[in-house]
């Protein structure tokens, strides 16, 4: 290991070629906890919305705008902050971003009106947008290539755990101590983790890739692109090439409509359960967490397995599984929203969530099947940017605006199943072109 230079030590930028096993595990533990807090901070607002509604006198469109503001800022800020992560000291970027969003979460607990809450939730988007690119890049240099797939899987599990924590703890704390304490409880650990992240040692970029084949060096980059996305060089040239790939735009449209349903239902689910079944926030948050975690785990695992199974038998296999999941999810969501028996609603909604999560992995896999490697970062980054801006960022406000005129249950019934059905129909169009676009991608790779 190389010694840290005095100049770097003064700047708090401890850096080594390779980290010891203990140092790598410490860094991974901190990054995993931060990822859990990332989603806990994001979903705690949904869990306490009914309390905020009565305390601050917010309208439903205003409540929806709180969710959309965060996602809108998050979507726009992700790409430039991702570029910063490629050039700056990553552990310091993680520390700064975690500190920003945790401080914004604490300030949310002190908000006295809609404007104050809107501003701090927007700032939350800046903080969380910068964390994922830097964190994923760090993970690639903390562990050898053979361990990266497992490490990234463990890290990704933090998203579901964090959402469950945000829903469950948010509702429970808000019911017993008040909604402001829910923000304090999830915000303070983030400040502690910001300090721990700053105390991590920065591994040198590519430290775990030296001496390996060039093809192996790109594995973590592919994983980062699949999980997060980014805009690469020669954007306009790449965009012109993407115009000639019809399946790509089919997938982008499907992601937009599916993200709309995911973003809208997850944001408004606790409020809907409280209003429709007359439950307290603690119970509504717990049930929302159960629905999200169960459907996410089962749907992602089973959907990925089915996609690979059918892909071995026909070139449309992955897209076919995503299409069936979307078309099956639409009537299940519609049926669940018409049910007024709590346990049956939960069961049907979990089934709908499982069907919806069938599409997440397969759609991203198809994107990589039809795009040559040198265009993938840009293609994935553009698709996720559009999916966030037009999908889950727009959903909370759109549904809230409708709920200002009609009951929340009817607003969800009008939007969620319709979006899923449209996404499924769009995927049906892609079944006609996906095999041809996959073949063209292989031919392009052979020519280059």
C-alpha positions in Angstrom: 0.0 0.0 0.0 1.2 3.5 -0.7 1.5 6.0 2.1 -0.8 9.0 2.2 1.0 12.2 1.2 0.9 15.1 3.7 -1.0 17.4 1.3 -3.7 14.8 0.9 -3.9 14.1 4.6 -4.5 17.8 5.3 -7.3 17.8 2.8 -9.0 14.7 4.4 -8.4 12.7 1.2 -6.8 9.5 2.5 -6.1 7.4 -0.5 -4.5 4.0 -1.1 -3.9 1.7 -4.1 -5.7 -1.2 -2.5 -7.6 -1.4 0.8 -7.3 -4.1 3.3 -10.2 -6.5 3.8 -11.2 -4.7 6.9 -11.1 -1.3 5.3 -13.2 -2.5 2.4 -15.8 -4.1 4.6 -16.0 -1.0 6.7 -16.5 1.1 3.6 -19.1 -1.3 2.2 -21.0 -1.3 5.5 -21.2 2.5 5.6 -22.3 2.6 2.0 -25.0 0.0 2.5 -26.4 1.8 5.6 -26.4 5.0 3.6 -28.3 3.4 0.8 -30.9 2.2 3.3 -31.2 5.7 4.7 -31.4 7.0 1.1 -34.7 5.3 0.6 -35.9 5.8 4.1 -35.6 9.5 3.8 -37.3 9.3 0.5 -40.4 7.4 1.6 -40.8 8.8 5.1 -42.8 11.7 3.6 -45.4 9.3 2.1 -45.8 7.6 5.5 -46.6 10.9 7.3 -48.6 12.8 4.7 -52.0 12.4 6.4 -50.6 14.0 9.6 -48.9 16.8 7.6 -52.2 17.3 5.7 -54.1 18.0 8.9 -51.3 19.9 10.7 -50.2 22.3 7.9 -53.5 22.3 6.0 -52.0 21.3 2.7 -54.1 20.5 -0.3 -53.8 17.2 -2.2 -52.1 18.9 -5.2 -49.6 20.5 -2.8 -48.9 17.1 -1.3 -48.4 15.6 -4.7 -46.0 18.5 -5.6 -43.9 17.7 -2.6 -43.2 14.2 -4.1 -42.7 15.4 -7.6 -40.3 18.2 -6.6 -37.9 15.7 -5.1 -38.0 13.3 -8.1 -37.7 16.2 -10.6 -34.6 17.6 -9.0 -33.2 14.1 -8.5 -33.7 13.3 -12.2 -32.1 16.5 -13.5 -29.2 16.5 -11.0 -28.2 12.9 -11.4 -26.2 13.3 -14.7 -24.0 16.3 -13.8 -23.3 14.9 -10.3 -22.4 11.6 -12.0 -19.8 13.4 -14.1 -18.5 15.0 -10.9 -18.2 11.5 -9.4 -16.0 10.5 -12.3 -13.5 13.3 -11.6 -13.7 14.1 -7.9 -12.8 12.3 -4.7 -15.7 9.9 -4.3 -15.8 9.4 -0.6 -16.0 13.2 -0.1 -18.8 13.4 -2.6 -20.7 10.7 -0.8 -20.1 12.4 2.6 -21.2 15.8 1.2 -24.3 14.4 -0.5 -25.4 12.4 2.6 -24.8 15.4 4.8 -26.9 17.6 2.5 -29.9 15.2 2.3 -29.8 14.3 6.0 -29.7 18.0 7.0 -32.6 18.7 4.6 -34.5 15.9 6.2 -34.0 17.4 9.6 -35.2 20.8 8.3 -38.3 19.1 6.9 -39.3 18.3 10.5 -39.0 22.0 11.3 -41.1 23.2 8.3 -44.1 25.5 9.2 -45.7 25.8 5.8 -45.8 24.3 2.3 -43.1 26.5 0.8 -40.5 25.6 3.5 -41.3 21.9 3.0 -41.2 22.2 -0.7 -37.7 23.8 -0.6 -36.2 21.2 1.7 -37.6 18.3 -0.2 -36.2 19.7 -3.4 -32.7 20.0 -1.7 -33.1 16.3 -0.8 -33.1 15.5 -4.5 -29.7 17.2 -5.0 -28.2 15.2 -2.1 -29.5 11.8 -3.1 -28.7 12.3 -6.9 -25.0 12.6 -6.2 -24.7 9.6 -3.9 -25.4 6.6 -6.2 -22.8 7.3 -9.0 -20.0 7.9 -6.5 -21.0 5.0 -4.3 -21.2 2.5 -7.2 -17.8 3.7 -8.5 -16.3 3.2 -5.0 -17.7 -0.3 -4.8 -16.0 -1.2 -8.1 -12.6 -0.3 -6.6 -13.2 -1.7 -3.2 -13.6 -5.4 -4.2 -12.1 -7.7 -6.8 -14.0 -8.4 -10.0 -15.1 -11.9 -8.9 -17.0 -10.4 -5.9 -18.6 -7.4 -7.5 -21.8 -9.0 -8.6 -22.6 -10.2 -5.1 -21.5 -6.9 -3.5 -23.7 -4.9 -5.9 -26.6 -7.2 -5.2 -26.3 -6.7 -1.4 -26.0 -3.0 -1.9 -29.1 -2.9 -4.1 -31.1 -4.7 -1.4 -30.8 -1.5 0.6 -33.4 0.2 -1.6 -36.2 -2.2 -0.5 -35.0 -2.2 3.1 -34.9 1.6 3.1 -38.4 1.9 1.7 -39.7 -0.5 4.3 -38.0 1.4 7.1 -39.3 4.7 5.7 -42.9 3.5 5.5 -42.9 1.5 8.8 -40.9 3.7 11.1 -42.3 6.9 9.6 -45.9 5.8 10.3 -45.1 4.4 13.8 -43.1 7.5 15.0 -45.7 9.9 13.5 -48.5 8.2 15.3 -46.8 8.2 18.7 -44.5 11.3 18.7 -45.8 13.4 15.8 -44.8 13.6 12.1 -41.9 16.0 12.8 -40.0 13.4 14.9 -40.2 10.9 11.9 -37.9 13.3 10.0 -35.6 13.8 12.9 -35.2 10.0 13.5 -34.3 9.2 9.9 -32.2 12.4 9.4 -29.8 12.1 12.4 -28.2 8.7 11.4 -27.5 10.2 8.0 -25.3 12.9 9.5 -23.4 10.3 11.5 -22.9 8.3 8.3 -21.7 11.4 6.5 -18.9 11.7 9.0 -18.1 7.9 8.6 -18.0 8.2 4.8 -15.6 11.1 5.1 -13.3 8.9 7.3 -13.2 6.2 4.7 -10.0 5.7 2.7 -10.3 6.5 -1.0 -9.2 3.6 -3.2 -7.3 4.4 -6.4 -9.5 4.1 -9.5 -9.0 0.8 -11.1 -7.0 -0.6 -8.2 -8.8 -3.9 -8.3 -8.6 -4.2 -12.1 -4.9 -4.1 -12.8 -3.5 -7.2 -14.5 -6.9 -8.3 -15.7 -8.2 -8.5 -19.3 -9.6 -5.4 -20.8 -13.0 -6.9 -21.1 -13.2 -7.7 -17.4 -12.3 -4.1 -16.6 -15.7 -2.9 -18.0 -17.8 -5.2 -15.8 -18.4 -2.8 -13.0 -19.1 0.0 -15.5 -21.8 -2.2 -17.1 -23.3 -2.8 -13.6 -23.2 0.9 -12.8 -24.9 1.7 -16.1 -27.6 -0.9 -15.5 -28.3 0.4 -12.0 -27.9 4.1 -12.5 -27.2 5.2 -16.1 -25.2 8.1 -17.4 -24.6 10.2 -20.5 -21.4 9.4 -22.3 -19.4 11.2 -24.9 -20.7 12.2 -28.4 -24.3 12.4 -27.1 -25.8 13.8 -30.3 -24.1 11.2 -32.5 -25.4 8.5 -30.2 -28.9 10.0 -30.3 -28.9 9.8 -34.1 -27.9 6.2 -34.0 -30.6 5.4 -31.4 -33.3 6.9 -33.7 -32.7 3.9 -36.0 -33.5 1.4 -33.2 -37.3 1.2 -32.8 -37.2 -1.2 -29.9 -35.3 1.3 -27.8 -38.0 3.9 -28.0 -40.6 1.2 -27.3 -38.7 0.4 -24.1 -38.4 4.1 -23.1 -42.2 4.5 -23.5 -42.8 1.4 -21.4 -40.4 2.6 -18.7 -42.2 6.0 -18.6 -45.6 4.5 -18.1 -44.5 1.8 -15.6 -42.4 4.4 -13.6 -45.6 6.5 -13.5 -47.5 3.7 -11.8 -44.6 2.8 -9.4 -44.0 6.4 -8.4 -47.7 7.3 -8.0 -48.9 4.2 -6.1 -45.9 4.0 -3.8 -46.2 7.7 -2.9 -49.9 7.7 -2.2 -50.4 4.2 -0.9 -50.2 5.0 2.9 -52.7 7.9 2.4 -55.0 5.7 0.5 -54.9 3.0 3.1 -55.6 5.5 5.9 -58.5 7.0 4.0 -60.1 3.8 2.6 -59.7 1.5 5.6 -59.7 4.0 8.5 -56.4 2.8 9.9 -53.8 4.8 11.9 -50.5 5.8 10.3 -48.5 3.1 12.1 -50.6 0.3 10.6 -50.8 2.0 7.2 -47.0 2.4 7.1 -46.4 -1.2 8.1 -48.8 -2.6 5.5 -47.3 -0.3 2.8 -43.8 -1.6 3.7 -45.0 -5.2 3.6 -46.6 -4.7 0.2 -43.5 -2.9 -1.3 -40.8 -5.3 0.0 -42.8 -8.5 -0.7 -43.8 -7.6 -4.2 -40.3 -6.2 -5.0 -38.3 -9.2 -3.8 -40.6 -11.8 -5.3 -41.3 -10.0 -8.5 -37.7 -9.1 -9.2 -36.3 -12.5 -8.5 -39.1 -14.5 -10.3 -39.3 -12.0 -13.2 -35.5 -12.2 -13.8 -35.6 -16.0 -13.7 -38.5 -16.2 -16.1 -36.9 -13.7 -18.4 -33.7 -15.7 -18.7 -35.7 -19.0 -19.1 -37.7 -17.7 -22.0 -34.8 -15.8 -23.6 -33.0 -19.1 -24.1 -36.0 -20.3 -26.2 -36.8 -17.3 -28.2 -35.2 -13.8 -28.9 -38.3 -12.0 -27.6 -38.2 -13.9 -24.3 -37.3 -11.1 -21.9 -39.6 -8.6 -23.5 -42.4 -11.1 -23.5 -42.1 -11.6 -19.7 -42.2 -7.8 -19.2 -45.2 -7.5 -21.4 -47.1 -10.2 -19.6 -46.2 -8.7 -16.2 -47.5 -5.2 -17.3 -50.7 -6.6 -18.9 -51.4 -8.8 -15.8 -50.6 -6.0 -13.4 -53.2 -3.6 -14.9 -56.3 -5.6 -14.0 -54.9 -6.7 -10.7 -54.3 -3.0 -9.6 -57.8 -2.1 -10.8 -59.3 -5.1 -8.9 -57.4 -4.2 -5.7 -58.6 -0.6 -5.8 -62.2 -1.8 -5.9 -61.8 -4.1 -2.9 -62.9 -2.8 0.5 -61.8 -5.8 2.6 -58.3 -5.0 3.9 -56.7 -8.4 3.9 -57.9 -9.2 0.4 -56.8 -5.7 -0.8 -53.3 -6.4 0.5 -53.1 -9.8 -1.1 -54.3 -8.6 -4.5 -52.1 -5.5 -4.4 -49.0 -7.7 -3.6 -49.8 -9.8 -6.6 -50.1 -6.7 -8.7 -46.8 -5.5 -7.4 -45.1 -8.8 -8.2 -46.5 -8.6 -11.8 -45.2 -5.0 -12.1 -41.8 -5.9 -10.8 -41.5 -8.6 -13.5 -40.7 -5.8 -16.0 -37.9 -4.0 -14.1 -35.0 -6.3 -14.8 -36.1 -7.7 -18.2 -36.6 -4.2 -19.7 -33.1 -3.1 -18.6 -31.7 -6.3 -19.9 -33.4 -5.9 -23.3 -31.9 -2.4 -23.5 -28.5 -3.9 -23.2 -29.4 -6.6 -25.7 -30.1 -4.1 -28.5 -27.4 -1.4 -27.8 -23.8 -1.8 -28.6 -21.5 -1.5 -25.5 -20.0 1.9 -26.4 -23.6 3.4 -26.5 -25.0 1.7 -23.5 -24.2 4.3 -20.8 -25.8 7.1 -22.9 -28.8 5.0 -23.9 -29.5 3.8 -20.3 -28.9 7.3 -18.9 -31.3 8.9 -21.4 -34.0 6.3 -20.9 -33.8 6.7 -17.1 -33.8 10.5 -17.4 -37.0 10.4 -19.5 -38.6 7.7 -17.3 -38.0 9.8 -14.2 -39.0 13.1 -15.6 -42.1 11.9 -17.4 -42.9 9.0 -15.2 -42.4 8.9 -11.4 -41.6 12.6 -11.1 -44.8 13.6 -12.7 -47.0 11.0 -11.0 -47.4 12.3 -7.4 -48.5 15.8 -8.6 -50.7 14.5 -11.4 -52.5 12.1 -9.1 -52.7 14.8 -6.3 -54.2 17.3 -8.8 -56.8 14.8 -9.8 -57.5 14.0 -6.1 -58.2 17.7 -5.5 -61.3 17.2 -7.7 -62.2 13.6 -7.2 -61.5 11.1 -4.3 -58.0 9.8 -4.0 -59.1 6.2 -4.6 -60.7 7.2 -7.9 -57.7 9.2 -8.9 -55.5 6.1 -8.4 -58.0 3.9 -10.2 -58.1 6.3 -13.2 -54.3 6.5 -13.6 -52.4 3.4 -12.3 -54.2 0.6 -14.2 -54.4 2.8 -17.4 -50.6 3.5 -17.3 -49.8 -0.2 -16.9 -52.1 -1.2 -19.7 -50.6 1.4 -22.1 -47.1 0.2 -21.1 -48.1 -3.4 -21.9 -49.6 -2.4 -25.3 -46.4 -0.5 -26.1 -44.3 -3.6 -25.3 -46.5 -5.7 -27.6 -45.3 -3.4 -30.5 -41.7 -4.1 -29.4 -42.1 -7.8 -29.8 -42.2 -7.3 -33.5 -38.8 -5.5 -33.7 -36.7 -6.7 -30.8 -35.3 -9.8 -32.6 -34.2 -7.7 -35.6 -32.6 -5.0 -33.4 -30.7 -7.7 -31.4 -29.4 -9.2 -34.6 -28.3 -5.8 -35.8 -26.5 -5.1 -32.6 -24.5 -8.4 -32.9 -23.7 -7.6 -36.5 -22.4 -4.1 -35.5 -20.2 -5.7 -32.9 -18.8 -8.1 -35.4 -18.0 -5.3 -37.9 -16.2 -3.3 -35.2 
